[in-house]
Amino acid sequence: MPSPNPQDQYAGIPRKLIDWFPTIDGKLCHPSNCQQECIPACPRNIFEHAEDGSVIVARPYECTVGDISCGFACPFDAIFFPSRSALKAMLARAREKIQ
């Protein structure tokens, strides 16, 4: 039996129940004017290029909950994350679902 992936849960909560992940503001993102530093900056391979050349969040639930480090790689500050208070609310709702 394969060992469970530690990314499958966060604080004992199934990761798929936690809607915490980055979003990209398309008005601020200018992939043709940067080196798309966000793509290699993400250790979980969350981002990828869309057909139109823009950068998208392709695998949101692979993102490590609470890790905002890739946002610092964007020279245009186009990557956003839910706030700490929003994360706390998400976790509370998710806990209610699994109890």
N, C-alpha and C positions, 0 to 999 in steps of 0.2 A: 504494500500500500504506500503510495507516495506521501511524503510529509506535506502538511498544509503550508500554503504560501502565507508568510506573515502579513502580506498586504491584503489578504482576504478578510481581515478583521482589524478593527481599531477599538481599543479599550473593551474588547469582548463583544463588539457590535459588528455584524456583517458589513463590510465596506460598501456593498451595493445599497445599503439603507442610508448612507450618509452622502448627501448631495453637496459635498465640499470639494471644489476643484477650481482651477483657474478659468477665467473667461478672457477673451481678447476683444478689445474695443476696436472694431474695424476702422473707425474714423481716425484713431491714433496710430494704428499699426501701418507701417510703411515698409513692407519687405523688400521693395526694390531699392530702398535707400539705406538698407542696413545689411549686415551679414547673417541675419536670422540667428543671432547669438542664442536666442531662447531655445532653439531646437536641440543643439548639443548640450546646453546648460542643464537640461532636465535629465536626471539620472534614470527616470522611469519611462522615458520615451513617450511622453504624453503628446507632444506637438508633432505636426507634420505639415508638409506643403499641400495645399488644395490644388485642384486643376488650374485655377486662375492665378496661382502663384502666391496667394495669401497664406498666412500661417493659421492653422486651426488646432483646436483641442480635440485630438482624434481619439484619445483613450482616457477620458476624464476620471473614471473610477480606478485607474492605475496610479493616480496621484497620491502621494503620501499625505495623509490628513495633517494639516497644520504647517506643511513645508511650503514656504513662499519664496524660496531662494531663486527660483528661475525667473521670478518677476524682476529681479535686479539686473538680469541680463538684457532686458529690453531697453534700448536707448531712447525709446519714445514713450516709456511708461504706459504701454498699452495693455499690460497683463494685470488683471485684477483678481482678488481672492475675496471670499466672504470674510466678514469681520469676526473677531473672537466671539462677540455676543451672538452672532448668527450661528457660529459653529456650536456654541453651547446649546442653543435652541434646537439645532439639528440633532445633536446627541441626545437631548432629552426626548425628542419625538421618536427617535430610533429606539431608545431604551423602552419606551412605552409599547412599541410594536412587538418587541421580542419577549415581553413579560407575559 
